[in-house]
Amino acid sequence: MMKCASSHFATPVACLATFVLLLSCNVMTVFAAEEVASESPPEENVTSDSRPLYTEETRPDFPVFNSLVGEENFLGITGPDEVTVWSSGETFELEMGQQYNVVINYDNNGLPKGITTRTIANGTLVQLDFPPSIVSEQEITATISATNSQPTSVSSSLTLIAPEAMNLEIVPGSVRIINNNPTNDSIISESDLFGKGAQIGTNSMSGIVLHGAENSGSIVFSFCTVPFNKTASNTLDTSVPNTDTQPSEPKSLGPTILLLMSAILVVTCVIISVVLTVADRNETRIDSGHWRHD
């Protein structure tokens, strides 16, 4: 009978031990996930200041945009004086009532050393953080990305300075791609370029960009500076949020729920163990009574 009782008691104990082991793994996984989520993104995706630069002799055997020496500053603005200021840490001062031209150059610097298709860029997007309004100064950043480029994206920034608040209005129909390929002079969606990114391409606007200077090009558009309109729907919100009243970030409930489940299972196992022990004792008494009777 002691052997039977021991076997009954071993079942909940084994169950408890297994759950505790799984609980430990799950808690460690939760904390590890939270730690990874708090880390900064890999440096190769930060691009503009950290991406490697190449020369004609060291061009890589994979897609990479605007990473030859001299091409890293690929965002430029030209004013009424026809002087272009490039994004090499420079600032560009705007004037009211003027028209300006923006250019974003792109060039797939890959050079195949074996398979010719290895350096073809896929899913190529061009995106620009361009404000509809400016009250003093604003940094604008152009980003070129592809699904198979290394790094995934490259960026270039330039700071606009306004002596007075003004709206920046895009000249209708001026957002285009310029190159020596079949896609030359194709119109690009403003909402895509200034939003999630506009898809470009060499032979079609399908995101496929071939390597080489002959397949390079530019995204261009023009904008005008007009008097600031506070009621305009596209006016930049310059209000500063009150950080003292911002809701705190909710804490993860993963470990709490797992600990609660553990406590419930422990209590359940203890109850099962007690019930089985009492049942075994009763069975032992009955068996003993039968033996005396016989």
Salt bridges, closest charged atoms under 4 A:
GLU56 OE1 - ARG59 NH1 3.30
ASP61 OD2 - ARG118 NE 3.08
ASP185 OD1 - ARG176 NH1 3.47
ASP280 OD1 - HIS8 NE2 3.94
